[in-house]
Amino acid sequence: MIKNVIGLSIFLILGTAQVVAQKEDSTQLPDISYFHQDLFVPEIKEGKPEAGKRVKQTLGSYLNTDVYHLVYLPTNYKEGKKYPVIVEYPGNGPYTSASGDVSTGQVDGCNLGYGLSEGKDFIWISMPFISADGNENQKWWWGDIEATKKYCIDTVKEVCAKFGGDASNIILAGFSRGAIAVNYIGLHDDEISHLWKAFIINSHYDGLKTWDYPNSDKTSALARLKRLNGRPQFICAEGQQTAKSKNYLHQSGIQGNFTFMNIPVRNHTNTWTLYDLKERENIRTWLAETIKKN
């Protein structure tokens, strides 16, 4: 099943981009600063996770390293209750786009989970990739894939056990490199792939392009995609970029519950969920409906 939530041809009707959103060339689309930012991600704190705080954490097996993840508990958090969890992977870094968009490659630069949840109702984990030597977070591509996979599994289990994460409602999300990671890491094998209820993919898609790392080819990507097993994926990107993913998935022959959405900005950034965009409401609606389903 393929759904096209919103196309550039109807942006004006929905009131998102009032002047130039119908242009297909992404360079002609407005800068994100054209819109109103109404959310700001909390600063990172030390200490124990608490409601409304974004806290730096490290698994026990990595305490003598610089590896860390971030845990955010919602503003309406109460002990003893269960909360759906958004697990988010960051983009590559250091990176700066032609439009001035910045990605550090660190978990600190994750923004999707906060914008999608508005800081409430969801636990949000900013998840790292682990370096080849196991001593720090990997800023560019994957580092140690097996270590990254295990860190993710163990972190999700820990957050569910300690803070009431709902193991039946875990959403995997990512931007740019993190978008590729949704399938590349999240569907890497049967051990990790069963964790997820649904997936949010923001810019890029595993298998669309051969990159300079192992198993980025389409054959390998399709083997991973077969582990999706019909679970929903929300695929979004700046400009008209989702057309490439839609065509790729159509040609793959993989049957899935795919929803596509174009974001009417020129920017390669995960900060768009912090802005008052109609598209943000669309993805929030999808997320709410997905969480409710058994």
N, C-alpha and C positions, 0 to 999 in steps of 0.2 A: 504494500500500500504506500503510495506516494502522495503527500499533501504539499501544496504550495501555499503557505500561509499568507504571504503577501508579495506582490510583484511591484516593480518600480512603476508600472503603468497606473497603479492606483494609489500611490503615495499621497498625491494631492488630495484625494477624496478623504483620506484618513487624517489629513492635517499634519503629517510629520515633517516633510520638507516642502516648504511653501513656494520655492522659486525654481530650484534646479534639479529636483530629485528624479526627473524623468530621463535625464541624460544617462546613456549607457556607459560612457567613458567615466571610470571612477575618478579620474583627475578633475572632472567637471562637477563632481558632487561636493557638497559643503563640507568644510572642516567640522570636526566634532564640537569645536568651540562655538559654532553657530547656534547650538542648542543649549538648554538650561541644565546645568548640573545641580541635582537636588540631593545627591547622596555622596558621602565622603567616607572612605574606608578608615576604620579606627586605627590608631597607631599601635604598633606592636609593643607588648608589655612582657616583662618577666613575671614569674610567679605562677600560681595555680590558676587554671581556667575558671572564669566566673562569667555570669551573665553580662553580655555586652562588651566583653573584653576579647581581644585577639592576642593570644599568648604563644610564645615560643616554647616548643616542646621537643624532646629527643627520646627515642626509644632507649630502654635500659642497655641494650647491647651496643649502643653507639655513644655512651656517655663520655667517653674519652676522645671523641672526635668533634669536628665542626659540623656534622650532619644535624639537621633539624627540620621540623615541620611546624606549621602553625595551626592552632585550634581556636575557633571562635564559637562561643556559646551564645545562643540568641538572647535578645533583651528580655524575652518572656520566659527564660529558662527556669525550670523548677526541678529539683532533684526528685527522682522517682518516676518522672514522665519519660515517654519515648519521643524521640525527634527524628525526622528524616535527616539524612546526611548528604551534603554536597562535597565530593572529593574533587579538588581542582589541581590540574597540572599547569605550570607556567610555560611561557614561550622561551625561545633561545635568547641568549644575551652574552655580552652586551650588544644591543642592536638599536639603531636609530633610523627611522624611515625618512623618506623625502618630505613627509608632512610634519616631521618633528616628533613622531611617536617613539617612545622609548620602552625597551624591554631589557631588564637587567639579567634575565635568566634565573633569577632567584624566586623562591616562594613568596617573598615580600611583595612581588609585583602581581600576584593574583588579585583579581577584582570581580570576576564573574559571580562567584558565590554570594558575595555581599550584595551586589546589585540585584541579583535574581530573588534573594530572600528579603531584601530591605532590612537585613539585620535581625529578623525575627523568624520564629517557627522552624528554622533549620539550624543544625550544627554544620559548620563549614570547616573543612580541613584543606589547607594549602600544602600539597604533597610534593616532596622533592624527588629528583633523580639522584642516584648515588654515584659518586666518582669511582673510577676504576680501582683506586687504592683504598676505597671505603672510608676516606677521612673527611670528605666534604661533600656539599651539594654540587651536582654537576650543572654548570650553567649553559653548556652547549651540547646538544644532542643527549646521548643516553648514559654514557659511563658504563657501569656494570648493570646490565639488564636484569640478571637474576637477583642481584642485591636490591635493585629498585623495586622489582616485583614483590619480593619478600617484605621489604620495608612497608610497602603499601598495604599488603595483607595484614601484617602485624599491627600497623597503626589503626586500620579500620576496626580490627577486633578489639584493640585497647580502648578506643573511643566509645565503641558500643558498650563495652563492659563497665567502663568507669563513669561515663557521662550520659548514658541513656540513648545512644545512637540506635536507631531502629534498623536492624540488620536486613529487614525485608524492604527497606526503602532507602537504598544507597544509590545516589546518582553520580556518575563519573562525568566530569566536565574538563575541558581544556581549551587553551587558546594557542594558535600557531603551532609550535612544536608540541604543545600540550594537546592541541586538537588531533594531531597525528597519534599522540600517545594514547588517546582514548581507545583506539584499536590496537596500536602497536604494543602497548603495555597492558591495557585493560582486557584485551582478548588474546594475550600472548599464549596462554595455554589454559587447560581446563581448571587448574588450581585457582587462578585469579578471576577467570571470566565469569564464574558463577556468582561473584559478589554483587553484581550490578543489576539494578532494576531497569535503568534507562541511561541514556548518554546524551551529552550536549557537546557539540563539536563546532568551535568558533574559528574559522579561517584554516584552510588546508584540510586534507583528508588522506588517510593512510592508503597508499597504492596509486594515488593520482600521478605521482612523479617518482622517478628513481633518484634517491639522494645518496650521499656519500657515507652510508652506513650499511651494515649487513641486513639482508632480507627486506629491503625497501621496495623490491620489485613487485609487480602486480600479482604474480603467482603466489608469493608468500603472503601478500596482503589479503588475497582472497581466501587463503587457508585460515587466516585469523578471522575474517569476516564471517565465515561459516559458523563460528562459535556464537554469533549474535543470537541465533535461534528466535528471530522474530521480535526481539525486544525493541522498544522505540528509540530512535535516534532523532534529535533535533539538530539540524545542520544549518548553520548560518555563517554569513561572511559579508564583508564590506562590498559595496557596489553590486555587480552581477555575478560574483564569483561562485555562487552556489550552483550555477548552471553546469559547471565542470563536474562537480560532485554528482549531480543528478544524472548526467550523461554516463559517467563512469559506473554508477550503481545500476543503471538501466542495462548497460552492456554486460555487467558482471553476471547477470542471471540470478543473483541472490535476492530472494524474496524477503522483504522487511517492512517494518513500520517506520518509514522515513518522512520527516517533515522538513521542508526547506524554507528559509527566509533570508531575503536580502536586507542588509542594513544600509540605509541611505547616507553613508558618509564615505569620505575618501580614505579614512584613517585605518591603518592596520593596528588595531588596539583592542584590548579587552575592557577598556574603561567605558564603553558605550552603555553598559547596563547601569552606570551611575548617572545617566542623563534621562531627562523626561522625553522619552521617545515612545511612539505608538508600538514600535517593534518590541520594546521591553515588556509592554503589557501583553503582547501576543505570546512571548516565551514564558512569562509568568503564568498565564492561563494554561498553557500546555503543561507546565511543571505541576501546577495544582491538580490538574486532571490526571496526570500520570501517577502522582503520589496516592491518589484516592483508589486507584484500581488495584485489585488483588493480584 
